[in-house]
C-alpha cells in the first residue's frame, strides 16, 4: 500500500529557559494598574497588545523570533517574520478562553509564564470543515488512533514552552481547574512585506 499525508497541520513547540518569575511579577504589576481588554477571555485578564514593545520582555521576543525564523525555513517562506502584536493573559481559577482564531496573521502562538497542573489545556480543532461531514465510528479497545485521525488535540500548558501554529487554526483554552492563576503570553506573526 502507498501512503501519503498531503494536508497536514503542523503545531510547533519549543522549551526555552527564561526568567519567568520576573515576567510573572511584571505581568501582575501591569494587571494591577491596567484594566486590560475583553476579547475571548472569560473571567480573566487580557492586556493591551503592545507587550513586545516593553523592554523587560525582550528576551522572550528574541526567542519568539528565533523560533518563528526556524519555522519560516521549515515551511519554505520567503522574506522574514514580523511580530504584529503580543499580549499577556491571566486566567484565575475558572477562567478560560472561548473558541477563536487569529485573523490577519500567518502564525499565532502562546508562551507559558506560569502553568500549574490542571490550569486549562489549549485545544486545537480539526481545521478541514469537510471532514466534519462524516464522523466514522472508531474501533474500541485498540488504543489511541494515529494523530492524523484525531478531530481535536489537547495540549497541557507547560511553563517555559512556546507553541506556534497557523493563525487560521481554531482553538480554545479550557477552564483553569487549579487553585492558582495561569499566566500566558499570546502573539501573532506576519510575513514582512505581505501586509506591512
DRENTORMI-544151 format. One record per residue: residue in one letter; x, y, z of N, C-alpha, C in turn. Coordinates in steps of 0.05 Angstrom, whole numbers, plus 5000, padded with zeros to 4 digits. Example, Ala and Ser with C-alpha at 12.3 -4.5 7.8 and 13.67 -1.06 7.14 Angstrom:
DRENTORMI-544151
a526448865156524649105156526449345156;s525749555142527349795143525850015157;
//
This chain:
DRENTORMI-544151
x501749765000500050005000501850255000;x501150454984502450704984500950895003;x502351035020501051205040502451475039;x500851695037501951965037500052155051;x501252345066499652545081500152815067;x498152925054498453155037497553425050;x495853425069494853675080495153685111;x497553635120497953645149497753925161;x497053945186497054195201499154165222;x501254325220503554295238503254485262;x503554375286503754535310506554505321;x507954725324510754725333510954785363;x512854665376513254725405516254735411;x517054895430519854915438519955005467;x521654885483522054965511524455145512;x524155375526526355565529526655635559;x529055725566529755785593529956085597;x527756205608527556495612526856555641;x527056805649526456875677523456915680;x522056695684519156715686518156845712;x519756835733518856975758518957275753;x520957375739520957655732518557725715;x518057565694515757615677513157605692;x512857415711510457395727510057655743;x512157755756511858005772511058235754;x512258255731511658475713508858465703;x507858225696505158195686503158265708;x503558165732501758215754501658515761;x503958645760504058935765502559085743;x502858995718501459115695498459085699;x497558845707494658805711493558965734;x495159035754494259195777493659485768;x495059585748494659865740493159895714;x492459675700491059695674488759495674;x486359595667484059415667484159215645;x485859255624486059065602483859095582;x483558895565481458895544479958635545;x477658635532475958395532475958285503;x476858045500476857905474475557635478;x477057425477475957155481476157065510;x477357235527477757165555475157185571;x474656985587472356975605473356945633;x472657135651473657125679476657155681;x477857285661480757315662481557585652;x484157645653485257905644486857865619;x486558055600487858065574489058335572;x491758355569493058615568492558745541;x493458995538493559115512495658965495;x495759015469497258835452500058955444;x501159115461503859235456506059115473;x505658875483507558755502510358735490;x510558685464513158655451514758915450;x513459135457514859395458515959465486;x515459295506516259345533518959205538;x521059355543523859245544524259005561;x522858985584523358755602522758495589;x520958495568520258245555521958185530;x524058345525525758305502526858015500;x527757895522528757615520526657425508;x524157455515522057285504521657355475;x521557615468521257695440523457575423;x525957575433528157465418527757165413;x526857025433526356735430524156675410;x522056845411519856805392520856845363;x522457055359523557105332525256875323;x526956765341528656535333526956305324;x524956235340523256005333521756055307;x520556295305519056355281520856345256;x523256435258525156425235525756135227;x525955965247526355675241523855565227;x521555655235519055555221518955665193;x519755915189519856025162521655855144;x523955775154525755595139524355325133;x523155215154521854955151519554965130;x518155185129515855205111516455355085;x519055385078519855505053518755785049;x518555935070517456205067519556405061;x519056585043520856795035520657025055;x522457215052522457455069523157375098;x521957515117522557465145520157515162;x520057405187517657445204517557735215;x515057815219514558085231512558035254;x513258125278511558085302509458305302;x506958225296504858425294503858525321;x503458345340502558425367503058195387;x502958265412503558075434502158175459;x501057995475499658075499499757865520;x499257945545499257765568496457685575;x496157445585493557335595493857235623;x491957305640491857185667489157045670;x489256785673486856635678486756535706;x485156655724484856555751483256295751;x482956165774481255925775478555985762;x477755815744475155845729475456005704;x477656145699478056305675478556125651;x477656215627478056065603477956245579;x478456145555478356295530476556145510;x474556295500472656185481474056105455;x472855925439474055845413474356085395;x476656095382477356315364479656245346;x480156425327482556415310483656695310;x485856735295487156995295487257115267;x485257265259485157375232487557565226;x488157595201490257785191492957725202;x493557465206496157375215496957125200;x499457055201500356805189500656585210;x502056655231502456465253501756595279;x500656435297499956535324501156345344;x501256425369502456245388501956335417;x503056165435502756215463505456145477;x506056285498508356225515507256215544;x508156015559507155985586509156085607;x508356295621509956415643509456255668;x506956195674506156045698503955855690;x504355595695502455395686502155175707;x500655215728500155005747498754765735;x498954535748497554305738494554355738;x493154255718490254285715489354575711;x491154735699490355025696489155085669;x488454875654487054915628488654845604;x487854635590489254555565488454745542;x490254775523489554905498488554685480;x486354735466485054535449484954635421;x486154475402486054535374484054355360;x482554475342480454315328481054265299;x480054035289480353955261479754195243;x481654285226481154525210479654475184;x479454225175478154175149475154145154;x473654345147470754335152469354095139;x470354015115469053785101469453525117;x471553505133471953265149469753225170;x468353435177466153415197463653295185;x463553265158461153155145460752855153;x462952715158462752435165464352395191;x462952275210464252215236464251905240;x466151765227466151475228466651375257;x465451145262465851015288468650885288;x470250935308472850815310472750565327;x474750385322474950135337475350205367;x474150055384474550085413476649895423;x477749955445479749785459482149715441;x482849895423485149845405487350055411;x487050205432488950425437488050675422;x489750875424489151135411489751115382;x488051225364488651225336490951405330;x492251375306494451555299493551845297;x495452025301494752305303493452425278;x493852305255492552415231489552355230;x488552205249485652145251484352305273;x485852445289484652595311482852825301;x480752885315478953115309479553355326;x481053305348481953525365484453445379;x486153635386488653585400488553755425;x489153625448489253765474492153765484;x493054005490495854035499495854165527;x497254035545497654145572499454385571;x498854595586500754825587503254735603;x505554845595508054775610509655035611;x510455105635512055345639514555335622;x515055555608517455575591517155465563;x514755385556514255265529512955475511;x514055485486512755645465511355445446;x508855515439507455355419506655555396;x507255485372506555645348505055475329;x502955595317501055445300499955635278;x498855535257497655705237495455875249;x495356135242493456315254490556245248;x490156095227487356025219486355775234;x487955655252487155415266485455485290;x482955385290481155435313482255305338;x482055455360482955355386481455495408;x481755385432480555505456482355425480;x481855545502483255465527481155385547;x481355145558479455035577479655175604;x477555155620477655285646479955205664;x481055395678483155345698481855205722;x482454955726481354795748483254785772;x485454925771487354935793486455145813;x487855175835487355385855489155625851;x490655635829492555845824491955975797;x493256205792492856335767494756205746;x493856215721495556145698496256395683;x498856435677499656675662500956585636;x499856685614500956625587501256875571;x502756845549503157065530502256965503;x500657125489499757055462501057255442;x501257175417502557345397501757255369;x502257445351501657395322503957485305;x504757315286506857375267505757395239;x506857575223506257605195508857575179;x508657565153510957565136511557845127;x513957935132514758215126514258265096;x512958495090512358565063509658465053;x508358275068505858165058503558355065;x503358435091501258625099502358875110;x504958895113506159125126507959275107;
//
